Amino acid sequence: MSHFTHTTTAGDGARIAYRFDGDAGKPVLLLSNSIGTTLSMWDGEFEALGRHFHVLRYDTRGHGGSGVTPGAYSMDRLGRDAIELLDALKIERAHFLGLSLGGFIGQWLGVHAPERIDRLVLANTSSWLGPASVFDERIVGVLAAPDMKETAEGFLRNWFPERLLIENGPVVQALRQVLLEIDPQGLAGALAAVRDADLRRPIALIERPTLVIAGEFDPVTAASHGELIAATVPGARLLTLPAVHLSNVEFPKEFVGAVVDFLEDR
């Protein structure tokens, strides 16, 4: 089993950092991170998921060890990054689990590359997060700020209940450090991809078996957004956890249990 980060190159030359851990004889599960995090956001769930799957994690473009390309990113480009990672590793099909921005990418894959996906899990995500003006203001603020301190605390307030922020445990500290170290251009590029994405109608075309996980107290991608996705994707299942935004971190046992049961079609 490898725990080293490797890199491959996307079609436009950008570096994509990834880890591929576990038993190569098991089905592949591709994990896609939330905006402002890295593949490390799955550290708490990796061991449990690794008992069932060959787990492939990667840093979304602009985050962690992946390349920071200039300008606005698009959901099309982020989706193709995932496909090109599968291509580089000669993986024809995989299960896909994405949270927040990763869930947007998962929806794009379900619409545009269904032949590459077995089953799809969309967690704490939305098919549209308007209006664009809100994201324009955030992008300007991120790029103009002298550092990432204020941005980091804003993200953390949206991700966790107050009690976890007060406790300031190791997971919160680790995610804060990731946010403090993120390249402002990488974050701004990813915010632009979310700003410009509207998948509300296209996701009706998704044919892959889909599980939607929503957070009852999520202020970013409201539970109603998950309900809308589940109502639009034919045959989709919906699970609502009493979580804020990072439901995998708040409720790891329930989150992993639901994901494994769904992916193994129990």
N, C-alpha and C positions, 0 to 999 in steps of 0.2 A: 504494500500500500504506500502510495506517495503522498506527501504533504507539502511538496514544493510547488511554488507558483511557476508556471510555464507561460510562454507567450506565443501567439501566432499573429499573422498579419491579415487585416481585413482588406477588402477589395480596393479601397482607396488608399491603402498604405498605412493605415492606423494600426498601432499595436493593441492587441487584446490579450489581457492577462487572465489566466485561468488555472484551476486545479481540477484534477480528475482523480478521485479517490475511491477506493473500495474494490469490490470483487468484480472483475471484468466479465464474469459469467452472469451477472445479474442485469436486469433491464436498466438502461441509462435514464437518469433523471437530471434534467438541466434546470438549474436554479438561477433566477434573475433577480438582482437586488433592487431595493428601493432607491429613489433619488437621494443623494447625500450619504450613501453608505457604500460598502464594498462587499465582496463575497464573504467577508468575515461576519456579516449579519446573520449568516446561517450556522455559525460555529456551535451554538447551543443545541441545534437540531440535527447537526451532521451525523453524529454517532448513531442516533436512532434511525435516521433515514438510510444510513449506510448498511444497516442490517438487511435491507430489502432491495437497495438499488446501487448501481454504479453511479456515484454522484459527481456530476460535472458542474462546477461553479465558475463564474467569470465576473470580472469587474466591468460594468457597463462603461462604454466609451466616456472619457472625461472624468472617471473615478478611479481611485486606487492606482494599481499598476498599469492600467490601460492608458492609451494615448489621449492627450488633450488636443483635439483638432479645433481650429478657429471657427468662429461664427455659430449660427444656429444649427442645432442638430434636428433631424427629422425622424419620425417614427419609422419611416421606410428605411432609413440608414441604420437605425438601431435594430430593427428586425433583421436586416441583412447581415449585421454583425453576428447575430446568433446563428443564422443559417451558415455563414462562412466559417464559424467556429466548428459546427457539426461537420461541415465539408472537410476542414483541415484534419479532423480526427477520424474521418471516414465513418461517420455515424449516419446511417440512413434515416432512422427514426428514433425519437426519444419522447418520454414524458416531459412535460414542461410545467414548472411551478414558478410563477412570478408574483412579486408583491409590489403594489403601488406602481411605480414606473415599470417594474418588471411585469406587472399585470397588463399594462398597456401594450408592452411588447408581445406578451402572450396572445392578446386579442388580435394584434396585427398578424402574428404567425397563423392563428386559427383561420383567418380570412384569406391570407395570401400564400401560405405554405402548408396547407393541411396534410399534404403527403409526408411531411417531416415530423408530424406530431402524432403520438399515440393517444394520450389523455392530457387534458389541459386543466391546471388549477390556477385560478385567478383570485388573488388574495388582496384585500384592502385596496381596491382599485376602482377606476371609473372608466367609462367610455368617452367622457367629455368633462373637462374641468374649466369652464369659462368663468367670467369673460376674459378675453385676451388682455385687456387693459391691466388686470390684476397681475398677470405674469410679466407684462412689460415693466411695471413698477418694481417688481421683485428683481428682475434681471438688471435694471439700472442700479438698484440698491446694492446688489451683490458685487457688481463690477466697480462701483464707486467706493465701497467700504474700505477703510484702511486695513482691516483684518476680518476674520470670519467669526469673531466672538459673538456678536449680536445675532448673526445668521444662525450660528450653531445653537444658541439658546432658544431661538424661535422654532427651529426644527424639533428640538427635544420637547418643547411644550406641546407640540402637535402630535408627537409620537407616543407619549407616555402619560399615565395618570399622575397627578401631583404627588401621590404618596411615593412613587418610584423615584421621582425627581428629588424629593426631600431625602430619601434614603441614599441616593447617589451611589448605588452599588457598582460593581465592576463592569457590568454590561453598559450601564448609562455612561460611565466614565470612558469606556472604550469607544462608544459611538460618538461621544463628544470630541474625542481626540481625532477621529476620522474626519468629522466635520471641520475641525480647526485646520486640518492639513489639506483639505480638498482645494484643487485649483479653481479659483473663481470662474474662469472661462469654461471649465468643464461643467460646473454646476449651472452656469447661465445657458450653455448650449443645451443641456438636458431639460431645463425649464422651458426653453423655446420649443422643444419637441412636444412636451405636454401641452403647451399653449396652443399649438397648431393642430393637435390631434382631435378629430371628431369621428369616433367609431360607432356612434349610436345606431346608425342604420346598417353599416357593413356587417356588424357582428351577428345579424340575423342569418348570415350565410355560413356561420361556423357549424360544421358537421361533426367535429370531434367531441367525444364525451367530455363534459365540462363540469367542474366543481367551482362554485364561487364562494369565497369566505369573506364575510364582512365583519366590521367591528361596530358593535352597538353604540359606542361613544366616540367614533372616529370623526374628528373635525376636518379632516383633509378630504378623504373619499368617504362620504357619509354612507351609512348603512343603506339608505335609499338608492345610492348609486349601485351598490352590489345587487340590490333587489331588481333594479332595472336591467342590469346585465343578465341576471338569471332568468328574467321574464322574456328577454329578447333572444338569447341563444337557445335554439331548440333543444328541449330535453335537459337543460342544465339543472344541477342541484344547487341548493343554497344552504349554507351554514352561517349563522350569525353568532359570534362569540362576544362576551361582555368586555370587549377590548377597546383600546383607543386605536392607534394606527399600526404599530408593529405587533400584530396579534401573535406572530410566531414567537416573539420574545416574552410577551405577557402570559401566554397560555401554551407553552411548548408541548405539553403532553396532549392536550386536546387537539392542538393544531396538527401535530405529527400523526396522531391517531386517525384523524379524519382524512388526511392526505394519503396515508398508507392504505386505509380501507378503500378509498375511492380508486386509487391507482391499481390496486390488486383486485378491484371489482368485487368487493365483498358485499 
